[in-house]
Amino acid sequence: MVTQLLQLVEELLAGAAIVRRVAAFWGPIVPAPALLGPFLAVGSILALALLSGIAVGSVTTLIITLIALYLIITEVFGVAIEIDVLGRA
């Protein structure tokens, strides 16, 4: 009974070490001073906002390009693009 309890404790400690190692992987690489923390947070939020804006701009450009391609195909080349609803008799 005692040996099983010791094995359980050893496995628990080994699991805790693995969790600590994985959590340290996602942490900062170098420790930042206390005054630098808020600046890093604001910089991260600004970078996220900038990248979100770039993503929205890319999607907008894609939609405009697809509309232009549709107009060129239908108006210039005269190809009709029709979408038929499945299951409709």
HTML snippet that shows the backbone in 3Dmol.js (N, CA, C, O; Angstrom):
<script src="https://3Dmol.org/build/3Dmol-min.js"></script>
<div id="view" style="width:600px;height:400px;position:relative"></div>
<script>
const pdb = `
ATOM      1  N   MET A   1       0.828  -1.200   0.000  1.00  0.00           N
ATOM      2  CA  MET A   1       0.000   0.000   0.000  1.00  0.00           C
ATOM      3  C   MET A   1       0.868   1.258   0.000  1.00  0.00           C
ATOM      4  O   MET A   1       0.589   2.213  -0.725  1.00  0.00           O
ATOM      5  N   VAL A   2       1.916   1.251   0.814  1.00  0.00           N
ATOM      6  CA  VAL A   2       2.796   2.412   0.895  1.00  0.00           C
ATOM      7  C   VAL A   2       3.573   2.574  -0.408  1.00  0.00           C
ATOM      8  O   VAL A   2       3.787   3.696  -0.866  1.00  0.00           O
ATOM      9  N   THR A   3       3.996   1.462  -1.005  1.00  0.00           N
ATOM     10  CA  THR A   3       4.745   1.559  -2.256  1.00  0.00           C
ATOM     11  C   THR A   3       3.869   2.108  -3.381  1.00  0.00           C
ATOM     12  O   THR A   3       4.339   2.877  -4.219  1.00  0.00           O
ATOM     13  N   GLN A   4       2.597   1.712  -3.398  1.00  0.00           N
ATOM     14  CA  GLN A   4       1.683   2.242  -4.405  1.00  0.00           C
ATOM     15  C   GLN A   4       1.469   3.742  -4.209  1.00  0.00           C
ATOM     16  O   GLN A   4       1.383   4.503  -5.172  1.00  0.00           O
ATOM     17  N   LEU A   5       1.384   4.149  -2.942  1.00  0.00           N
ATOM     18  CA  LEU A   5       1.229   5.571  -2.641  1.00  0.00           C
ATOM     19  C   LEU A   5       2.468   6.351  -3.072  1.00  0.00           C
ATOM     20  O   LEU A   5       2.349   7.452  -3.609  1.00  0.00           O
ATOM     21  N   LEU A   6       3.642   5.798  -2.846  1.00  0.00           N
ATOM     22  CA  LEU A   6       4.884   6.460  -3.265  1.00  0.00           C
ATOM     23  C   LEU A   6       4.973   6.547  -4.787  1.00  0.00           C
ATOM     24  O   LEU A   6       5.406   7.567  -5.324  1.00  0.00           O
ATOM     25  N   GLN A   7       4.564   5.482  -5.486  1.00  0.00           N
ATOM     26  CA  GLN A   7       4.552   5.522  -6.945  1.00  0.00           C
ATOM     27  C   GLN A   7       3.588   6.588  -7.454  1.00  0.00           C
ATOM     28  O   GLN A   7       3.886   7.296  -8.416  1.00  0.00           O
ATOM     29  N   LEU A   8       2.430   6.698  -6.803  1.00  0.00           N
ATOM     30  CA  LEU A   8       1.455   7.712  -7.193  1.00  0.00           C
ATOM     31  C   LEU A   8       2.016   9.113  -7.010  1.00  0.00           C
ATOM     32  O   LEU A   8       1.831   9.975  -7.870  1.00  0.00           O
ATOM     33  N   VAL A   9       2.698   9.344  -5.899  1.00  0.00           N
ATOM     34  CA  VAL A   9       3.295  10.658  -5.635  1.00  0.00           C
ATOM     35  C   VAL A   9       4.393  10.958  -6.662  1.00  0.00           C
ATOM     36  O   VAL A   9       4.503  12.085  -7.145  1.00  0.00           O
ATOM     37  N   GLU A  10       5.211   9.936  -6.997  1.00  0.00           N
ATOM     38  CA  GLU A  10       6.270  10.134  -7.986  1.00  0.00           C
ATOM     39  C   GLU A  10       5.684  10.472  -9.356  1.00  0.00           C
ATOM     40  O   GLU A  10       6.196  11.350 -10.051  1.00  0.00           O
ATOM     41  N   GLU A  11       4.615   9.780  -9.745  1.00  0.00           N
ATOM     42  CA  GLU A  11       3.972  10.075 -11.030  1.00  0.00           C
ATOM     43  C   GLU A  11       3.360  11.473 -11.030  1.00  0.00           C
ATOM     44  O   GLU A  11       3.402  12.175 -12.040  1.00  0.00           O
ATOM     45  N   LEU A  12       2.796  11.871  -9.905  1.00  0.00           N
ATOM     46  CA  LEU A  12       2.217  13.199  -9.791  1.00  0.00           C
ATOM     47  C   LEU A  12       3.289  14.277  -9.924  1.00  0.00           C
ATOM     48  O   LEU A  12       3.082  15.282 -10.605  1.00  0.00           O
ATOM     49  N   LEU A  13       4.421  14.072  -9.283  1.00  0.00           N
ATOM     50  CA  LEU A  13       5.519  15.033  -9.386  1.00  0.00           C
ATOM     51  C   LEU A  13       6.105  15.066 -10.793  1.00  0.00           C
ATOM     52  O   LEU A  13       6.492  16.130 -11.275  1.00  0.00           O
ATOM     53  N   ALA A  14       6.173  13.918 -11.453  1.00  0.00           N
ATOM     54  CA  ALA A  14       6.672  13.888 -12.828  1.00  0.00           C
ATOM     55  C   ALA A  14       5.706  14.635 -13.753  1.00  0.00           C
ATOM     56  O   ALA A  14       6.138  15.359 -14.650  1.00  0.00           O
ATOM     57  N   GLY A  15       4.409  14.460 -13.536  1.00  0.00           N
ATOM     58  CA  GLY A  15       3.419  15.191 -14.327  1.00  0.00           C
ATOM     59  C   GLY A  15       3.501  16.681 -14.088  1.00  0.00           C
ATOM     60  O   GLY A  15       3.355  17.470 -15.021  1.00  0.00           O
ATOM     61  N   ALA A  16       3.733  17.076 -12.844  1.00  0.00           N
ATOM     62  CA  ALA A  16       3.863  18.499 -12.530  1.00  0.00           C
ATOM     63  C   ALA A  16       5.098  19.087 -13.201  1.00  0.00           C
ATOM     64  O   ALA A  16       5.074  20.237 -13.640  1.00  0.00           O
ATOM     65  N   ALA A  17       6.167  18.320 -13.285  1.00  0.00           N
ATOM     66  CA  ALA A  17       7.376  18.803 -13.953  1.00  0.00           C
ATOM     67  C   ALA A  17       7.123  18.997 -15.445  1.00  0.00           C
ATOM     68  O   ALA A  17       7.613  19.957 -16.038  1.00  0.00           O
ATOM     69  N   ILE A  18       6.362  18.092 -16.052  1.00  0.00           N
ATOM     70  CA  ILE A  18       6.029  18.231 -17.473  1.00  0.00           C
ATOM     71  C   ILE A  18       5.176  19.468 -17.696  1.00  0.00           C
ATOM     72  O   ILE A  18       5.397  20.212 -18.651  1.00  0.00           O
ATOM     73  N   VAL A  19       4.201  19.692 -16.821  1.00  0.00           N
ATOM     74  CA  VAL A  19       3.335  20.872 -16.949  1.00  0.00           C
ATOM     75  C   VAL A  19       4.156  22.150 -16.795  1.00  0.00           C
ATOM     76  O   VAL A  19       3.946  23.113 -17.532  1.00  0.00           O
ATOM     77  N   ARG A  20       5.079  22.165 -15.855  1.00  0.00           N
ATOM     78  CA  ARG A  20       5.934  23.334 -15.659  1.00  0.00           C
ATOM     79  C   ARG A  20       6.795  23.602 -16.898  1.00  0.00           C
ATOM     80  O   ARG A  20       6.990  24.751 -17.293  1.00  0.00           O
ATOM     81  N   ARG A  21       7.305  22.529 -17.502  1.00  0.00           N
ATOM     82  CA  ARG A  21       8.141  22.670 -18.694  1.00  0.00           C
ATOM     83  C   ARG A  21       7.326  23.225 -19.862  1.00  0.00           C
ATOM     84  O   ARG A  21       7.804  24.094 -20.591  1.00  0.00           O
ATOM     85  N   VAL A  22       6.098  22.728 -20.043  1.00  0.00           N
ATOM     86  CA  VAL A  22       5.254  23.220 -21.137  1.00  0.00           C
ATOM     87  C   VAL A  22       4.838  24.668 -20.877  1.00  0.00           C
ATOM     88  O   VAL A  22       4.840  25.484 -21.799  1.00  0.00           O
ATOM     89  N   ALA A  23       4.486  24.993 -19.643  1.00  0.00           N
ATOM     90  CA  ALA A  23       4.088  26.361 -19.311  1.00  0.00           C
ATOM     91  C   ALA A  23       5.258  27.321 -19.494  1.00  0.00           C
ATOM     92  O   ALA A  23       5.055  28.467 -19.896  1.00  0.00           O
ATOM     93  N   ALA A  24       6.459  26.882 -19.210  1.00  0.00           N
ATOM     94  CA  ALA A  24       7.629  27.741 -19.397  1.00  0.00           C
ATOM     95  C   ALA A  24       7.904  27.976 -20.871  1.00  0.00           C
ATOM     96  O   ALA A  24       8.483  28.998 -21.239  1.00  0.00           O
ATOM     97  N   PHE A  25       7.493  27.035 -21.725  1.00  0.00           N
ATOM     98  CA  PHE A  25       7.678  27.210 -23.162  1.00  0.00           C
ATOM     99  C   PHE A  25       6.877  28.401 -23.666  1.00  0.00           C
ATOM    100  O   PHE A  25       7.327  29.094 -24.578  1.00  0.00           O
ATOM    101  N   TRP A  26       5.702  28.659 -23.100  1.00  0.00           N
ATOM    102  CA  TRP A  26       4.847  29.749 -23.558  1.00  0.00           C
ATOM    103  C   TRP A  26       5.143  31.059 -22.834  1.00  0.00           C
ATOM    104  O   TRP A  26       4.526  32.079 -23.141  1.00  0.00           O
ATOM    105  N   GLY A  27       6.044  31.053 -21.910  1.00  0.00           N
ATOM    106  CA  GLY A  27       6.363  32.263 -21.171  1.00  0.00           C
ATOM    107  C   GLY A  27       7.338  33.142 -21.928  1.00  0.00           C
ATOM    108  O   GLY A  27       7.818  32.762 -22.996  1.00  0.00           O
ATOM    109  N   PRO A  28       7.632  34.307 -21.390  1.00  0.00           N
ATOM    110  CA  PRO A  28       8.595  35.200 -22.049  1.00  0.00           C
ATOM    111  C   PRO A  28       9.998  34.600 -22.033  1.00  0.00           C
ATOM    112  O   PRO A  28      10.351  33.831 -21.139  1.00  0.00           O
ATOM    113  N   ILE A  29      10.784  34.965 -23.032  1.00  0.00           N
ATOM    114  CA  ILE A  29      12.129  34.406 -23.143  1.00  0.00           C
ATOM    115  C   ILE A  29      13.061  35.038 -22.115  1.00  0.00           C
ATOM    116  O   ILE A  29      13.831  34.344 -21.451  1.00  0.00           O
ATOM    117  N   VAL A  30      12.983  36.347 -21.993  1.00  0.00           N
ATOM    118  CA  VAL A  30      13.809  37.044 -21.010  1.00  0.00           C
ATOM    119  C   VAL A  30      12.879  37.736 -20.016  1.00  0.00           C
ATOM    120  O   VAL A  30      11.818  38.228 -20.401  1.00  0.00           O
ATOM    121  N   PRO A  31      13.261  37.778 -18.762  1.00  0.00           N
ATOM    122  CA  PRO A  31      12.403  38.467 -17.793  1.00  0.00           C
ATOM    123  C   PRO A  31      12.401  39.972 -18.051  1.00  0.00           C
ATOM    124  O   PRO A  31      13.452  40.578 -18.257  1.00  0.00           O
ATOM    125  N   ALA A  32      11.216  40.562 -18.037  1.00  0.00           N
ATOM    126  CA  ALA A  32      11.087  41.989 -18.300  1.00  0.00           C
ATOM    127  C   ALA A  32      10.970  42.739 -16.974  1.00  0.00           C
ATOM    128  O   ALA A  32      10.347  42.243 -16.035  1.00  0.00           O
ATOM    129  N   PRO A  33      11.558  43.918 -16.893  1.00  0.00           N
ATOM    130  CA  PRO A  33      11.403  44.720 -15.685  1.00  0.00           C
ATOM    131  C   PRO A  33       9.928  45.087 -15.476  1.00  0.00           C
ATOM    132  O   PRO A  33       9.125  45.031 -16.407  1.00  0.00           O
ATOM    133  N   ALA A  34       9.594  45.457 -14.254  1.00  0.00           N
ATOM    134  CA  ALA A  34       8.203  45.748 -13.896  1.00  0.00           C
ATOM    135  C   ALA A  34       7.648  46.935 -14.693  1.00  0.00           C
ATOM    136  O   ALA A  34       6.465  46.944 -15.032  1.00  0.00           O
ATOM    137  N   LEU A  35       8.476  47.922 -14.992  1.00  0.00           N
ATOM    138  CA  LEU A  35       7.995  49.087 -15.729  1.00  0.00           C
ATOM    139  C   LEU A  35       7.807  48.789 -17.211  1.00  0.00           C
ATOM    140  O   LEU A  35       7.055  49.488 -17.889  1.00  0.00           O
ATOM    141  N   LEU A  36       8.473  47.772 -17.718  1.00  0.00           N
ATOM    142  CA  LEU A  36       8.385  47.448 -19.130  1.00  0.00           C
ATOM    143  C   LEU A  36       7.148  46.619 -19.457  1.00  0.00           C
ATOM    144  O   LEU A  36       6.738  46.564 -20.617  1.00  0.00           O
ATOM    145  N   GLY A  37       6.546  45.973 -18.461  1.00  0.00           N
ATOM    146  CA  GLY A  37       5.386  45.113 -18.672  1.00  0.00           C
ATOM    147  C   GLY A  37       4.201  45.800 -19.331  1.00  0.00           C
ATOM    148  O   GLY A  37       3.671  45.281 -20.313  1.00  0.00           O
ATOM    149  N   PRO A  38       3.765  46.952 -18.824  1.00  0.00           N
ATOM    150  CA  PRO A  38       2.632  47.627 -19.468  1.00  0.00           C
ATOM    151  C   PRO A  38       2.927  48.061 -20.905  1.00  0.00           C
ATOM    152  O   PRO A  38       2.045  48.008 -21.761  1.00  0.00           O
ATOM    153  N   PHE A  39       4.156  48.487 -21.171  1.00  0.00           N
ATOM    154  CA  PHE A  39       4.513  48.872 -22.535  1.00  0.00           C
ATOM    155  C   PHE A  39       4.477  47.666 -23.479  1.00  0.00           C
ATOM    156  O   PHE A  39       4.060  47.785 -24.631  1.00  0.00           O
ATOM    157  N   LEU A  40       4.910  46.522 -22.990  1.00  0.00           N
ATOM    158  CA  LEU A  40       4.828  45.306 -23.797  1.00  0.00           C
ATOM    159  C   LEU A  40       3.377  44.926 -24.066  1.00  0.00           C
ATOM    160  O   LEU A  40       3.044  44.489 -25.167  1.00  0.00           O
ATOM    161  N   ALA A  41       2.516  45.089 -23.070  1.00  0.00           N
ATOM    162  CA  ALA A  41       1.101  44.763 -23.254  1.00  0.00           C
ATOM    163  C   ALA A  41       0.458  45.690 -24.286  1.00  0.00           C
ATOM    164  O   ALA A  41      -0.276  45.235 -25.163  1.00  0.00           O
ATOM    165  N   VAL A  42       0.737  46.991 -24.177  1.00  0.00           N
ATOM    166  CA  VAL A  42       0.178  47.951 -25.139  1.00  0.00           C
ATOM    167  C   VAL A  42       0.729  47.682 -26.537  1.00  0.00           C
ATOM    168  O   VAL A  42      -0.010  47.756 -27.519  1.00  0.00           O
ATOM    169  N   GLY A  43       2.006  47.376 -26.632  1.00  0.00           N
ATOM    170  CA  GLY A  43       2.596  47.048 -27.923  1.00  0.00           C
ATOM    171  C   GLY A  43       1.980  45.796 -28.535  1.00  0.00           C
ATOM    172  O   GLY A  43       1.772  45.731 -29.746  1.00  0.00           O
ATOM    173  N   SER A  44       1.691  44.818 -27.710  1.00  0.00           N
ATOM    174  CA  SER A  44       1.055  43.599 -28.207  1.00  0.00           C
ATOM    175  C   SER A  44      -0.348  43.877 -28.722  1.00  0.00           C
ATOM    176  O   SER A  44      -0.753  43.346 -29.756  1.00  0.00           O
ATOM    177  N   ILE A  45      -1.088  44.705 -28.002  1.00  0.00           N
ATOM    178  CA  ILE A  45      -2.450  45.042 -28.435  1.00  0.00           C
ATOM    179  C   ILE A  45      -2.418  45.839 -29.732  1.00  0.00           C
ATOM    180  O   ILE A  45      -3.239  45.612 -30.621  1.00  0.00           O
ATOM    181  N   LEU A  46      -1.477  46.772 -29.846  1.00  0.00           N
ATOM    182  CA  LEU A  46      -1.360  47.542 -31.090  1.00  0.00           C
ATOM    183  C   LEU A  46      -0.959  46.652 -32.263  1.00  0.00           C
ATOM    184  O   LEU A  46      -1.463  46.827 -33.372  1.00  0.00           O
ATOM    185  N   ALA A  47      -0.062  45.703 -32.030  1.00  0.00           N
ATOM    186  CA  ALA A  47       0.329  44.776 -33.096  1.00  0.00           C
ATOM    187  C   ALA A  47      -0.862  43.911 -33.513  1.00  0.00           C
ATOM    188  O   ALA A  47      -1.055  43.649 -34.700  1.00  0.00           O
ATOM    189  N   LEU A  48      -1.656  43.470 -32.542  1.00  0.00           N
ATOM    190  CA  LEU A  48      -2.847  42.684 -32.855  1.00  0.00           C
ATOM    191  C   LEU A  48      -3.836  43.502 -33.675  1.00  0.00           C
ATOM    192  O   LEU A  48      -4.413  42.992 -34.635  1.00  0.00           O
ATOM    193  N   ALA A  49      -4.039  44.765 -33.308  1.00  0.00           N
ATOM    194  CA  ALA A  49      -4.954  45.626 -34.061  1.00  0.00           C
ATOM    195  C   ALA A  49      -4.433  45.860 -35.480  1.00  0.00           C
ATOM    196  O   ALA A  49      -5.214  45.850 -36.432  1.00  0.00           O
ATOM    197  N   LEU A  50      -3.144  46.068 -35.629  1.00  0.00           N
ATOM    198  CA  LEU A  50      -2.554  46.272 -36.955  1.00  0.00           C
ATOM    199  C   LEU A  50      -2.722  45.038 -37.829  1.00  0.00           C
ATOM    200  O   LEU A  50      -3.103  45.146 -38.995  1.00  0.00           O
ATOM    201  N   LEU A  51      -2.441  43.872 -37.272  1.00  0.00           N
ATOM    202  CA  LEU A  51      -2.578  42.637 -38.047  1.00  0.00           C
ATOM    203  C   LEU A  51      -4.033  42.339 -38.381  1.00  0.00           C
ATOM    204  O   LEU A  51      -4.323  41.797 -39.448  1.00  0.00           O
ATOM    205  N   SER A  52      -4.952  42.686 -37.482  1.00  0.00           N
ATOM    206  CA  SER A  52      -6.371  42.507 -37.778  1.00  0.00           C
ATOM    207  C   SER A  52      -6.793  43.419 -38.919  1.00  0.00           C
ATOM    208  O   SER A  52      -7.559  43.007 -39.790  1.00  0.00           O
ATOM    209  N   GLY A  53      -6.306  44.643 -38.924  1.00  0.00           N
ATOM    210  CA  GLY A  53      -6.604  45.564 -40.015  1.00  0.00           C
ATOM    211  C   GLY A  53      -6.067  45.070 -41.343  1.00  0.00           C
ATOM    212  O   GLY A  53      -6.728  45.199 -42.373  1.00  0.00           O
ATOM    213  N   ILE A  54      -4.876  44.508 -41.322  1.00  0.00           N
ATOM    214  CA  ILE A  54      -4.305  43.954 -42.550  1.00  0.00           C
ATOM    215  C   ILE A  54      -5.152  42.786 -43.041  1.00  0.00           C
ATOM    216  O   ILE A  54      -5.375  42.649 -44.244  1.00  0.00           O
ATOM    217  N   ALA A  55      -5.626  41.943 -42.128  1.00  0.00           N
ATOM    218  CA  ALA A  55      -6.455  40.802 -42.518  1.00  0.00           C
ATOM    219  C   ALA A  55      -7.778  41.262 -43.114  1.00  0.00           C
ATOM    220  O   ALA A  55      -8.228  40.712 -44.119  1.00  0.00           O
ATOM    221  N   VAL A  56      -8.404  42.264 -42.508  1.00  0.00           N
ATOM    222  CA  VAL A  56      -9.670  42.786 -43.044  1.00  0.00           C
ATOM    223  C   VAL A  56      -9.439  43.406 -44.419  1.00  0.00           C
ATOM    224  O   VAL A  56     -10.250  43.219 -45.325  1.00  0.00           O
ATOM    225  N   GLY A  57      -8.356  44.132 -44.579  1.00  0.00           N
ATOM    226  CA  GLY A  57      -8.031  44.706 -45.883  1.00  0.00           C
ATOM    227  C   GLY A  57      -7.799  43.635 -46.936  1.00  0.00           C
ATOM    228  O   GLY A  57      -8.200  43.805 -48.088  1.00  0.00           O
ATOM    229  N   SER A  58      -7.165  42.546 -46.563  1.00  0.00           N
ATOM    230  CA  SER A  58      -6.935  41.453 -47.505  1.00  0.00           C
ATOM    231  C   SER A  58      -8.239  40.799 -47.931  1.00  0.00           C
ATOM    232  O   SER A  58      -8.423  40.487 -49.108  1.00  0.00           O
ATOM    233  N   VAL A  59      -9.143  40.589 -46.985  1.00  0.00           N
ATOM    234  CA  VAL A  59     -10.439  39.992 -47.325  1.00  0.00           C
ATOM    235  C   VAL A  59     -11.230  40.938 -48.218  1.00  0.00           C
ATOM    236  O   VAL A  59     -11.879  40.492 -49.164  1.00  0.00           O
ATOM    237  N   THR A  60     -11.187  42.231 -47.934  1.00  0.00           N
ATOM    238  CA  THR A  60     -11.878  43.209 -48.769  1.00  0.00           C
ATOM    239  C   THR A  60     -11.322  43.198 -50.191  1.00  0.00           C
ATOM    240  O   THR A  60     -12.082  43.233 -51.159  1.00  0.00           O
ATOM    241  N   THR A  61     -10.011  43.149 -50.313  1.00  0.00           N
ATOM    242  CA  THR A  61      -9.381  43.087 -51.632  1.00  0.00           C
ATOM    243  C   THR A  61      -9.787  41.818 -52.366  1.00  0.00           C
ATOM    244  O   THR A  61     -10.033  41.857 -53.571  1.00  0.00           O
ATOM    245  N   LEU A  62      -9.860  40.706 -51.669  1.00  0.00           N
ATOM    246  CA  LEU A  62     -10.284  39.450 -52.278  1.00  0.00           C
ATOM    247  C   LEU A  62     -11.713  39.539 -52.803  1.00  0.00           C
ATOM    248  O   LEU A  62     -11.995  39.092 -53.915  1.00  0.00           O
ATOM    249  N   ILE A  63     -12.614  40.113 -52.010  1.00  0.00           N
ATOM    250  CA  ILE A  63     -14.015  40.231 -52.428  1.00  0.00           C
ATOM    251  C   ILE A  63     -14.133  41.140 -53.654  1.00  0.00           C
ATOM    252  O   ILE A  63     -14.853  40.812 -54.596  1.00  0.00           O
ATOM    253  N   ILE A  64     -13.436  42.271 -53.649  1.00  0.00           N
ATOM    254  CA  ILE A  64     -13.479  43.191 -54.792  1.00  0.00           C
ATOM    255  C   ILE A  64     -12.916  42.516 -56.040  1.00  0.00           C
ATOM    256  O   ILE A  64     -13.462  42.679 -57.131  1.00  0.00           O
ATOM    257  N   THR A  65     -11.841  41.767 -55.892  1.00  0.00           N
ATOM    258  CA  THR A  65     -11.254  41.069 -57.027  1.00  0.00           C
ATOM    259  C   THR A  65     -12.196  40.005 -57.575  1.00  0.00           C
ATOM    260  O   THR A  65     -12.314  39.852 -58.791  1.00  0.00           O
ATOM    261  N   LEU A  66     -12.862  39.273 -56.702  1.00  0.00           N
ATOM    262  CA  LEU A  66     -13.811  38.260 -57.165  1.00  0.00           C
ATOM    263  C   LEU A  66     -15.001  38.884 -57.883  1.00  0.00           C
ATOM    264  O   LEU A  66     -15.483  38.336 -58.875  1.00  0.00           O
ATOM    265  N   ILE A  67     -15.477  40.021 -57.395  1.00  0.00           N
ATOM    266  CA  ILE A  67     -16.575  40.719 -58.075  1.00  0.00           C
ATOM    267  C   ILE A  67     -16.117  41.184 -59.456  1.00  0.00           C
ATOM    268  O   ILE A  67     -16.851  41.038 -60.434  1.00  0.00           O
ATOM    269  N   ALA A  68     -14.915  41.740 -59.539  1.00  0.00           N
ATOM    270  CA  ALA A  68     -14.391  42.183 -60.841  1.00  0.00           C
ATOM    271  C   ALA A  68     -14.219  41.002 -61.791  1.00  0.00           C
ATOM    272  O   ALA A  68     -14.520  41.119 -62.979  1.00  0.00           O
ATOM    273  N   LEU A  69     -13.747  39.881 -61.290  1.00  0.00           N
ATOM    274  CA  LEU A  69     -13.595  38.696 -62.120  1.00  0.00           C
ATOM    275  C   LEU A  69     -14.945  38.203 -62.623  1.00  0.00           C
ATOM    276  O   LEU A  69     -15.072  37.814 -63.784  1.00  0.00           O
ATOM    277  N   TYR A  70     -15.951  38.218 -61.756  1.00  0.00           N
ATOM    278  CA  TYR A  70     -17.306  37.815 -62.163  1.00  0.00           C
ATOM    279  C   TYR A  70     -17.828  38.735 -63.264  1.00  0.00           C
ATOM    280  O   TYR A  70     -18.392  38.268 -64.254  1.00  0.00           O
ATOM    281  N   LEU A  71     -17.641  40.041 -63.090  1.00  0.00           N
ATOM    282  CA  LEU A  71     -18.114  40.985 -64.102  1.00  0.00           C
ATOM    283  C   LEU A  71     -17.387  40.805 -65.434  1.00  0.00           C
ATOM    284  O   LEU A  71     -18.010  40.892 -66.493  1.00  0.00           O
ATOM    285  N   ILE A  72     -16.094  40.557 -65.394  1.00  0.00           N
ATOM    286  CA  ILE A  72     -15.341  40.340 -66.628  1.00  0.00           C
ATOM    287  C   ILE A  72     -15.825  39.077 -67.326  1.00  0.00           C
ATOM    288  O   ILE A  72     -16.021  39.075 -68.541  1.00  0.00           O
ATOM    289  N   ILE A  73     -16.017  38.007 -66.569  1.00  0.00           N
ATOM    290  CA  ILE A  73     -16.455  36.748 -67.181  1.00  0.00           C
ATOM    291  C   ILE A  73     -17.845  36.874 -67.780  1.00  0.00           C
ATOM    292  O   ILE A  73     -18.093  36.389 -68.884  1.00  0.00           O
ATOM    293  N   THR A  74     -18.757  37.526 -67.059  1.00  0.00           N
ATOM    294  CA  THR A  74     -20.138  37.595 -67.554  1.00  0.00           C
ATOM    295  C   THR A  74     -20.339  38.669 -68.615  1.00  0.00           C
ATOM    296  O   THR A  74     -21.029  38.424 -69.604  1.00  0.00           O
ATOM    297  N   GLU A  75     -19.761  39.842 -68.441  1.00  0.00           N
ATOM    298  CA  GLU A  75     -20.019  40.951 -69.353  1.00  0.00           C
ATOM    299  C   GLU A  75     -19.112  40.925 -70.589  1.00  0.00           C
ATOM    300  O   GLU A  75     -19.583  41.190 -71.696  1.00  0.00           O
ATOM    301  N   VAL A  76     -17.848  40.618 -70.425  1.00  0.00           N
ATOM    302  CA  VAL A  76     -16.913  40.663 -71.538  1.00  0.00           C
ATOM    303  C   VAL A  76     -16.953  39.368 -72.347  1.00  0.00           C
ATOM    304  O   VAL A  76     -17.058  39.401 -73.573  1.00  0.00           O
ATOM    305  N   PHE A  77     -16.868  38.223 -71.657  1.00  0.00           N
ATOM    306  CA  PHE A  77     -16.818  36.955 -72.360  1.00  0.00           C
ATOM    307  C   PHE A  77     -18.205  36.346 -72.575  1.00  0.00           C
ATOM    308  O   PHE A  77     -18.346  35.412 -73.365  1.00  0.00           O
ATOM    309  N   GLY A  78     -19.208  36.845 -71.904  1.00  0.00           N
ATOM    310  CA  GLY A  78     -20.567  36.380 -72.103  1.00  0.00           C
ATOM    311  C   GLY A  78     -20.874  35.011 -71.521  1.00  0.00           C
ATOM    312  O   GLY A  78     -21.823  34.357 -71.953  1.00  0.00           O
ATOM    313  N   VAL A  79     -20.102  34.576 -70.568  1.00  0.00           N
ATOM    314  CA  VAL A  79     -20.350  33.280 -69.939  1.00  0.00           C
ATOM    315  C   VAL A  79     -21.352  33.485 -68.814  1.00  0.00           C
ATOM    316  O   VAL A  79     -21.151  34.325 -67.937  1.00  0.00           O
ATOM    317  N   ALA A  80     -22.443  32.705 -68.844  1.00  0.00           N
ATOM    318  CA  ALA A  80     -23.465  32.824 -67.811  1.00  0.00           C
ATOM    319  C   ALA A  80     -23.111  31.900 -66.647  1.00  0.00           C
ATOM    320  O   ALA A  80     -22.844  30.715 -66.844  1.00  0.00           O
ATOM    321  N   ILE A  81     -23.112  32.441 -65.460  1.00  0.00           N
ATOM    322  CA  ILE A  81     -22.852  31.652 -64.262  1.00  0.00           C
ATOM    323  C   ILE A  81     -24.148  31.578 -63.474  1.00  0.00           C
ATOM    324  O   ILE A  81     -24.628  32.580 -62.944  1.00  0.00           O
ATOM    325  N   GLU A  82     -24.708  30.379 -63.404  1.00  0.00           N
ATOM    326  CA  GLU A  82     -25.969  30.183 -62.696  1.00  0.00           C
ATOM    327  C   GLU A  82     -25.759  29.167 -61.597  1.00  0.00           C
ATOM    328  O   GLU A  82     -25.066  28.165 -61.773  1.00  0.00           O
ATOM    329  N   ILE A  83     -26.359  29.437 -60.480  1.00  0.00           N
ATOM    330  CA  ILE A  83     -26.302  28.517 -59.355  1.00  0.00           C
ATOM    331  C   ILE A  83     -27.682  27.937 -59.157  1.00  0.00           C
ATOM    332  O   ILE A  83     -28.634  28.671 -58.891  1.00  0.00           O
ATOM    333  N   ASP A  84     -27.802  26.633 -59.281  1.00  0.00           N
ATOM    334  CA  ASP A  84     -29.088  25.960 -59.137  1.00  0.00           C
ATOM    335  C   ASP A  84     -29.168  25.364 -57.740  1.00  0.00           C
ATOM    336  O   ASP A  84     -28.207  24.761 -57.262  1.00  0.00           O
ATOM    337  N   VAL A  85     -30.279  25.526 -57.104  1.00  0.00           N
ATOM    338  CA  VAL A  85     -30.482  25.003 -55.762  1.00  0.00           C
ATOM    339  C   VAL A  85     -30.711  23.499 -55.844  1.00  0.00           C
ATOM    340  O   VAL A  85     -31.544  23.036 -56.623  1.00  0.00           O
ATOM    341  N   LEU A  86     -29.988  22.753 -55.057  1.00  0.00           N
ATOM    342  CA  LEU A  86     -30.130  21.290 -55.071  1.00  0.00           C
ATOM    343  C   LEU A  86     -31.473  20.900 -54.470  1.00  0.00           C
ATOM    344  O   LEU A  86     -31.945  21.528 -53.523  1.00  0.00           O
ATOM    345  N   GLY A  87     -32.070  19.880 -55.015  1.00  0.00           N
ATOM    346  CA  GLY A  87     -33.339  19.398 -54.501  1.00  0.00           C
ATOM    347  C   GLY A  87     -34.538  20.127 -55.050  1.00  0.00           C
ATOM    348  O   GLY A  87     -35.673  19.819 -54.689  1.00  0.00           O
ATOM    349  N   ARG A  88     -34.307  21.068 -55.899  1.00  0.00           N
ATOM    350  CA  ARG A  88     -35.399  21.847 -56.487  1.00  0.00           C
ATOM    351  C   ARG A  88     -35.864  21.160 -57.764  1.00  0.00           C
ATOM    352  O   ARG A  88     -35.051  20.859 -58.637  1.00  0.00           O
ATOM    353  N   ALA A  89     -37.151  20.911 -57.877  1.00  0.00           N
ATOM    354  CA  ALA A  89     -37.651  20.143 -59.024  1.00  0.00           C
ATOM    355  C   ALA A  89     -37.914  21.021 -60.224  1.00  0.00           C
ATOM    356  O   ALA A  89     -38.337  20.527 -61.270  1.00  0.00           O
TER     357      ALA A  89
END
`;
const viewer = $3Dmol.createViewer("view");
viewer.addModel(pdb, "pdb");
viewer.setStyle({}, {cartoon: {color: "spectrum"}});
viewer.zoomTo();
viewer.render();
</script>
